[in-house]
């Protein structure tokens, strides 16, 4: 018997629609300098072809990735979210150099790791796009 834990990485994105400025959640699709969030894939009975995909064109500047964490209220935390942690407003940022998400305290120009424990203590209060 193996002691391994099977984990599934969820790649979830969100972006603001161009037609109504509402958030959409799903997979990301780029084509010809345009970006869509796609959701609702349905397959034919034999699973050989996709028969329906909902897609919404979004503002590329608003597209952000899900961190894989939730806040103390069970809300999904995305890159670009503003959160309160230990009575301090912070922003979630992705750092390519370190390949990880970090809390950024803009007032102090300080950074903290996004950990499960910290996320369970924080609360999402908005986004940098609000």
N, C-alpha and C positions, 0 to 999 in steps of 0.2 A: 504494500500500500504506500502511496506517495504522500508526502507532506506538502506538496506544492499547492499553491493557491492559484486557481485559474482566474485571471483578470482580463476583462475586455475593455479595450480603450474605446471610448465613445468620442467620435469626432462630430461635434455639434457646433453649428455657427448661428449667428443671428446678424441681421442687418435691417436697416430702415428702408421700407418700400419707397420707391420714387413716386408712385401714384397717390399714396395716402399718408405717408410718413409714419406708418405703423410698423412695429417690429415683426419680423418673420423669423422662424427658427427651422433649421434643417441642414441639409448638405449644401455645399457651395459649388457653383458652376461658373467658370469664366469662359467668355468667348468674345473675340473682337472688341476688346477694351470695355466690355460690359460684364456685369456680375449679377447672378441670380441666386436666390435661396430656393432650393427645391425640397419638396416634401410630398408625402402621400404617394409613394411608388406602389403600383399595383401590377401584379404579373398575371399573364394568361393562365388558364387552368393547368397547362403542362409546364409552367414556370420557364418557358423559353423566350418570352418576349414581354417587354414592359408595355402595358396598355394605357397607363395614365400616370402622369406626373404633374403635380401642381408646382408651378414655378412663378416666382415674383422677382422682378428686377429691383435691385436694391442699390443704394448709394454706397460705392466701394469704400468710402472713408468711414462708414459706420460698421463695416463687417468685423466681427470679433469672434474669437473661439471660446468655447466652454472650457473651464479649467478642470472639470471633473469633480468639483467640490460644491457643497451646498452651505448656506449660511445657517445661523442658529434657528431661523424660521423655516428651513427646508427649501429656500429659494436657490436656484442654480446661480453660480457665480461665473461671470464671463470676464474676459479681458476687457478693460475699459470701464468696469463697474466702479462706482464710488461706494466705499464701505465705512462703517464706524467700527473700530477695533480699539478697545481700551480707551474709550472716550476721545479718540482721535480719528479724524477723517483721513482716509487713505484711498488710493487708486490701485486697481489691479493692472499690472503691466507684464507683457511677455518680453523676456530678454533673450535675444537670439544668441548672444555670446555665451550665456550660461545655459541655454535651452531650458528655461524654467519660468514659471510665473512668480512675480514678487509683489508684495504690498509696497506701495511707494507713499511715504509721508512727504508731501510737497513742501510743507512748512519748514521741515528740518532737512529736506533733501536726503532722507534716510530710506533704506530699503530693508525689508524683512521677508523671509521665506514664507510662501503660501503653504501652510501645513494643514492637515486635517484638524488638528486641535485649534489652531488659530481661526480657521473658517467656522468651526462650531461656536466660536465666541463672537464672530463679527456679524454685522447686519448690512445687507445691501440697501443703500438709500437712493440710488440712481445710477446714471451713467455719465460719462464725459460728453455724451451727445444730447443730454437733456437741456 
